Amino acid sequence: MTARRLVLASTSRYRRELLKRLRLPFDVVAPGVDEEALPGETPAETAIRLALAKADAVAATDGEAVVIGSDQIADLDGCGLGKPGDHARATAQLASMRGRTVVFHTAVAVVCTAIGVRVAEIVPVAVRFRDLSDAEIERYLRAETPYDCAGSAKIETLGIALVEGVASDDPTALVGLPLIRTCALLRLAGIDPLGATTVGSTP
């Protein structure tokens, strides 16, 4: 099997930590992609388009590499909720989600120009939020400052106290990279986490 450089087209520390679980050496490259939704796009469409755009952008600089791109959009009744960026927006996001079910659409793409692979899939995760009080929202945000997370909650840590239930075929999708689907797409590109030969350096 030809050794290929594996690249994560993301600067997200959450995706980096998830990909490390596969014990594959990889490099990280910032894709430099505009993450704004297009007019008329659903949250799921935005997520899968951006995952592909990120992988494509990095693959354009190294056609031999196998590149992983990913994106996540929280969907509240068809309205996309991205990364809040600050306390005020995070407060508004969590207030809008209390007592409701939010679907987190996490897309993953794998691109390798040299072998003609360009595939992507999306994994939905349904999260039912508790009827949170204003005080609970404030305490949570002060504790974790999840301003770089779509939907303003880190479910893998204290954010689990915000929810009543989670439903998904891939529990890692909610954190930011659906590893079950990532493994499947990597195999299409000739990389098997249980027996692959790759080149690169895990950061």
C-alpha angles and dihedrals in degrees: 000000000000113000110237131185112250115214132187108212095209141082092208111127089206093059091043092054092047094050090051088066089073090061093226121139110244143164127225122227126177107236097206094216126158104243098198117126118245121239112276094011119137118227090252092051091050093051096051094043092052093046089055093042092054093049092045093051093055095038088057088066095048116025093184096056126094104231128198120204126181141176137179131204125181112223120208108180091324095316115117119230114195132176108320096214096202144034098263094053092044090052091051092048095052092044090054091050101048113122091005140100117248122192115216109206110204116185127192127192132188120198131180113168095191094063098030097248118150112152137149139180136183128221119200121209118193113211122188110206124209120243091266123200121228089249092054091050091050094048092049095049092047090050099048108014091209093183093137094055125092106245094017097261135107100206091180090066133018092337088079086079089065097063142070098201148348127212124191144126090230118040093193091062092078092058091055113272123059100220097189091058091038090058091049093051093045089055088057087057092050098261118121115184088212095054112001128138112213137158126224139075127275106230 
